[in-house]
Amino acid sequence: MNQINLDKLLQLAPSGKADTATLKLVVAQVYQGQIQQLSGGGFGLQVPSAQGALQITLPASANITLQQLVQQASPEAIKTGQLAALQTNLPPRLPVQVQFQPLANGNIELNIQTVAKAITLNIPPEQLRQLLLAAYSAKTATTPMRSADSSISALLVTAKIPLTANNTLIQLPALAPLALSGKAQANLAQWLGVSQSSQFTVALQLKTSDKGVEPNVLQPTSQGQQPGTAMLDKPQQQALLQQLIKVFNQQPVNTAGSNHPILNAVKQLGIAPPGAYQLQLQANSSGSLAQLQLLPQKDQLQLAVLPEDSNRPLQFISRTAQNTPTTTAGAASGFLSAATVQQAWRHLLPLLPQKGDLLTALPELPEQVQQILQLVRQSQPDGSKVLTLNQLAPQLQSLLQFQPLQNNANVQTSGGTLAVAIQLLLGHLLQKPLSAAQQPANQKLLQLVNSLEPSQTSSLLRQLAGHSGALQQSQLATLDSNQSAQQNLLLQLPLQQGEHSVFSQIQLEQREADGKETGEKQTQWQLTMRFDLQQLGPLLVVAKLQQQQLQLQFYTEQTATKQLADKFLPLLKERCNMQGLIVSEADCVLGKIPETLLPRANSLLAVKV
């Protein structure tokens, strides 16, 4: 058997052969590179490619601008919630994205854009309170007041109280209305009975504790006194907290700017990032965990260089040039043909790993890789939630029709997102985009893929392709089983259980059952599902449906799991009866669960007689 060199396969040039003499570049294609300061004081651009590294000496007229960009992108570290520069002896390097454009006078125009990484800081509840107060005071032009307790701050605002027939709302400036609980409505009715007004002054209070930030709206007892009766319960406090975070994120603040309430609050926290950053705040519903994300502002630069400043001859290829193999009907010329990628995929598939959770975002992975894996995980159904028919049907359809090179994949489904990610990674490696790169819905994935280095792209492609191997394995098993007269469908449904991605196996079979009364053959459907419940172990469910008669049988290996199943079986029977099904049997027993529902091949050849 001939062995396949996977690394060489993933590093093929678009033509399939390495070209060491002339480097071919696609016009306006985004390439990943680095700007590095040279020993003589100038700057050079280095662009790795499958055909060899390209090095270009940049014009001396841009040295001052390039020096500023490189200094702003010097390595940073996060220490005790603050940013501190790391001292290194290496020459500074600036990661960039570059596009090449040939000019009429023979020169080459470089469109350079920086790709600095975002910085994420953990924010304690006390600092989160300061940021929210600064954002809300800037939005409503109010002045914060502080009580005797230093952990409590409040904003005196004028609230509107629109009364309805069945509900009472409180409308704070710049925030969505909040429905009041029965107790709060009683307190408010007592207050309105005194003031006879639908608009009065209340205090928006933010208090920090070990549990996080607890916002509340307090009602003043009288003019000039401290607020009195609380008007929001716990769920309303969480809703108000999310509204305040939304107010923060809706106010674009540049850290390179001048005076701003939010910027002043950020400076008081000791955060002084280099260069220009936009701020984004994220927090859970309770406010106990919060992160402040510093999004770098991308700098753009256009430079014209001479061809002789390159370390090798360059040949530019237009996207519209007819220089690729014959494409399928309707495909844009200049894109990688489906036949070429399909051939590479067939060589790649047998070498893919298929064990373990291949979508785990390990801390040592690059941030762009972690974000791509997160998008793939987010497209998978949440195993802790019950999906409606409208949510489940597209997911199952995407898995039944899954093909890594399929056209018009839907990124709202697990199968579609996986296919798009694989196509973008293949196009990035071969430096010829597939049609998926032109879809507006795929632009977020495309941006992340374009920021990867070639080695990162190859490694991530192996992971996602290995994950897709399980889907294709069930498709092949379905094709093999359908050689018989009986209908059989095998499906592996990826589910997200917390931080883990697991495959739940589903098998649907159509069988013949003997009629008890007439003796005629009747159709029986059997649905077998295997779930991995982590701490509770595997669970096997077998459901047999014949006309309106349903039999349910649960199998588990652990006693605790059996007790839970016995507890919820009566509820399941009741819901089946509400759907018009007659449950004749429903039980859970202990037993050995098979590792997989997929058929096992015991030989390399299948012999039929």
Long-range contacts (C-beta under 8 A, 24 or more apart in sequence): 4-347, 4-350, 4-351, 6-348, 6-351, 6-462, 7-458, 9-344, 9-347, 9-348, 10-348, 10-429, 10-458, 10-461, 11-50, 11-429, 11-454, 11-458, 12-50, 12-344, 12-430, 13-50, 13-51, 13-430, 13-431, 14-324, 14-336, 14-430, 14-431, 14-432, 16-340, 18-50, 18-51, 18-52, 19-51, 20-51, 20-52, 21-312, 21-313, 22-312, 22-313, 22-314, 22-315, 23-49, 23-51, 23-52, 23-54, 23-312, 23-313, 23-314, 23-315, 24-51, 24-314, 24-315, 24-316, 24-317, 25-54, 25-100, 25-314, 25-315, 25-316, 25-317, 26-316, 26-317, 26-318, 26-319, 26-334, 26-431, 26-432, 27-100, 27-101, 27-102, 27-316, 27-317, 27-318, 27-319, 28-99, 28-100, 28-101, 28-319, 29-99, 29-100, 29-319, 29-431, 29-433, 30-97, 30-98, 30-99, 30-450, 31-97, 31-98, 31-99, 31-100, 31-431, 32-95, 32-96, 32-97, 32-98, 32-115, 32-450, 32-451, 32-452, 32-453, 32-454, 33-95, 33-96, 33-97, 33-98, 34-93, 34-94, 34-95, 34-96, 35-66, 35-69, 35-70, 35-93, 35-94, 35-96, 35-112, 36-91, 36-92, 36-93, 36-94, 37-66, 37-67, 37-70, 37-91, 37-92, 43-67, 43-70, 45-96, 45-98, 45-110, 45-112, 47-98, 48-453, 48-454, 49-431, 50-429, 50-430, 50-431, 50-454, 52-312, 53-311, 54-310, 54-311, 54-312, 54-314, 55-310, 55-311, 56-110, 56-305, 56-309, 56-310, 56-311, 57-305, 57-309, 58-110, 58-303, 58-305, 58-309, 59-303, 59-304, 59-305, 62-301, 62-303, 65-301, 66-94, 66-301, 69-94, 69-114, 69-299, 69-301, 70-94, 71-274, 72-116, 72-274, 72-275, 72-299, 73-114, 73-116, 73-274, 73-275, 74-274, 76-119, 76-273, 76-274, 78-119, 78-121, 81-121, 81-122, 81-123, 81-124, 81-269, 81-270, 81-271, 82-270, 82-271, 82-272, 83-119, 83-271, 83-272, 83-273, 83-274, 85-274, 97-450, 97-451, 100-314, 100-316, 102-316, 103-304, 106-307, 107-304, 107-305, 107-306, 107-307, 108-304, 108-305, 108-306, 108-307, 108-310, 108-314, 109-302, 109-303, 109-304, 110-301, 110-302, 110-303, 110-304, 110-305, 111-300, 111-301, 111-302, 112-300, 112-301, 112-302, 112-303, 113-298, 113-299, 113-300, 113-301, 114-296, 114-298, 114-299, 114-300, 115-298, 115-451, 116-275, 116-296, 116-298, 117-296, 117-367, 118-293, 118-294, 118-295, 118-296, 118-367, 119-273, 119-277, 119-293, 119-294, 119-296, 120-291, 120-292, 120-293, 120-294, 121-271, 121-291, 121-292, 121-293, 121-294, 122-289, 122-290, 122-291, 123-269, 123-281, 123-283, 123-290, 123-291, 123-292, 124-290, 125-208, 125-209, 125-212, 125-213, 125-287, 125-288, 125-290, 126-151, 126-208, 127-269, 128-208, 128-212, 128-213, 128-281, 128-283, 128-287, 128-290, 129-153, 129-206, 129-207, 129-208, 129-213, 130-265, 130-268, 130-269, 131-248, 131-262, 131-265, 131-266, 131-269, 131-281, 131-292, 132-206, 132-213, 132-215, 132-241, 132-244, 132-245, 132-247, 132-248, 133-206, 133-265, 134-261, 134-262, 134-264, 134-265, 135-244, 135-247, 135-248, 135-251, 135-261, 135-262, 136-174, 136-204, 136-244, 136-247, 137-261, 138-251, 138-260, 138-261, 138-262, 139-173, 139-174, 139-247, 139-251, 140-173, 140-174, 142-173, 145-203, 147-226, 149-207, 151-207, 151-208, 151-209, 152-205, 152-206, 152-207, 153-205, 153-206, 154-203, 154-204, 154-205, 154-206, 154-218, 154-227, 155-203, 155-204, 156-201, 156-202, 156-203, 157-201, 157-202, 157-203, 157-204, 158-199, 158-200, 158-201, 158-202, 159-199, 159-200, 159-201, 159-202, 159-217, 160-198, 160-199, 161-188, 161-192, 161-198, 161-199, 161-200, 162-198, 163-198, 170-202, 170-217, 170-231, 172-202, 172-204, 172-217, 174-247, 175-240, 175-243, 175-244, 175-247, 176-243, 178-217, 178-232, 178-236, 178-239, 178-240, 179-236, 180-231, 180-232, 180-236, 181-232, 181-233, 181-236, 183-233, 184-230, 184-231, 184-232, 184-233, 187-219, 187-229, 187-230, 187-231, 188-219, 188-231, 191-219, 191-229, 202-227, 202-231, 203-227, 206-244, 211-286, 211-287, 211-288, 212-283, 212-284, 212-286, 212-287, 212-288, 212-289, 212-290, 213-241, 213-283, 213-287, 214-287, 215-240, 215-241, 215-244, 216-240, 238-285, 238-286, 238-287, 241-283, 241-285, 241-286, 241-287, 242-285, 245-281, 245-282, 245-283, 248-279, 248-281, 249-280, 249-281, 252-278, 253-278, 253-279, 254-278, 254-297, 255-279, 255-294, 256-297, 266-292, 324-432, 331-435, 332-435, 332-438, 334-432, 335-432, 335-433, 335-434, 335-435, 336-426, 336-427, 336-430, 336-432, 336-433, 336-434, 338-405, 341-405, 341-423, 341-426, 341-430, 341-434, 342-405, 344-426, 345-404, 345-405, 345-426, 345-465, 348-461, 348-465, 349-465, 349-469, 349-472, 352-462, 352-465, 352-466, 352-469, 353-462, 353-466, 354-466, 354-469, 354-470, 354-473, 357-500, 357-501, 357-502, 358-463, 358-464, 358-466, 358-467, 358-501, 359-463, 359-467, 359-501, 360-499, 360-500, 360-501, 366-452, 366-456, 368-448, 368-451, 368-452, 368-456, 369-452, 369-456, 369-459, 369-460, 371-448, 372-421, 372-445, 372-448, 372-449, 372-460, 373-460, 373-463, 375-417, 375-421, 375-444, 375-445, 375-448, 376-414, 376-417, 376-418, 376-421, 376-464, 376-467, 377-496, 377-501, 378-496, 379-411, 379-412, 379-413, 379-414, 379-416, 379-417, 379-418, 380-414, 380-494, 380-495, 380-496, 380-501, 381-414, 381-493, 381-494, 381-495, 381-496, 382-495, 382-496, 383-495, 383-496, 383-497, 383-502, 383-504, 384-497, 384-498, 395-493, 396-491, 396-493, 399-471, 399-491, 399-492, 399-493, 400-491, 402-468, 402-471, 402-472, 402-475, 404-465, 404-468, 405-434, 407-435, 408-439, 409-436, 411-441, 411-442, 411-445, 414-494, 415-471, 417-445, 418-464, 418-467, 418-468, 418-471, 419-468, 420-445, 421-445, 421-449, 421-464, 422-461, 422-464, 422-465, 422-468, 424-449, 425-449, 425-457, 425-460, 425-461, 425-464, 426-461, 428-452, 428-457, 429-454, 429-457, 429-458, 429-461, 467-494, 467-501, 470-494, 470-503, 473-598, 474-505, 474-598, 477-598, 477-599, 480-599, 481-599, 486-510, 486-511, 486-512, 490-597, 490-598, 497-532, 497-534, 500-534, 502-532, 502-534, 503-532, 504-529, 504-530, 504-531, 504-532, 505-529, 505-530, 505-596, 505-597, 505-598, 506-530, 506-597, 507-597, 513-546, 522-546, 522-547, 528-597, 530-593, 530-594, 530-596, 530-597, 533-561, 536-560, 536-561, 536-564, 537-561, 537-593, 538-593, 539-565, 539-593, 540-591, 540-593, 540-594, 545-581, 548-580, 548-581, 548-582, 549-581, 549-582, 549-584, 550-576, 550-581, 550-582, 550-583, 550-584, 551-583, 551-584, 551-585, 551-586, 552-576, 552-583, 552-585, 552-586, 552-587, 553-585, 553-586, 553-587, 553-588, 553-589, 554-587, 554-588, 554-589, 555-588, 555-589, 555-590, 555-591, 555-593, 556-588, 556-589, 556-590, 556-591, 556-593, 557-590, 557-591, 557-592, 557-593, 558-590, 559-590, 562-588, 562-589, 562-590
